[in-house]
Amino acid sequence: AVYAAGTPSPRPVMTQARPHLVTKLDLQARYASVKRLRTCGYITASRNHTDVDPVRVLEARGPLKTGVVHVVSKVWGYRKVCRQTFKVLELKEFSLPPLEFDSRGTWVD
């Protein structure tokens, strides 16, 4: 199964450079069902926003800091783009819960 980030309806995704169509997506079960396509004249790209905020500095060397960061990623739609011309063919919006997690990061302060 392939997770097509933020898609509540069927749309193609690329897996190992081969197009697949997401036919079913269950976010609560974290499950996606896909069908391999022979060809597809368009690609999709997510419309999203990600915030990364420092939580705790673990090491500092001058302005360079390393530590714990909190990440919030919100996918709110996707664009359908022609593979040959890269022209945007369609814009779709939907509502998904944000993905939140803590990680390690490096930043300049």
Secondary structure, 3 states (H helix, E strand, C coil): CCCCCCCCCCCEEEECCEEEEEEEEECCCCEEEEEECCCCCEEEEEEEEEEEEEEEEEEEECCEEEEEEEEEEEEEEEEEEECCCCCEEEEEECCCCCEEEEEEEEEEC
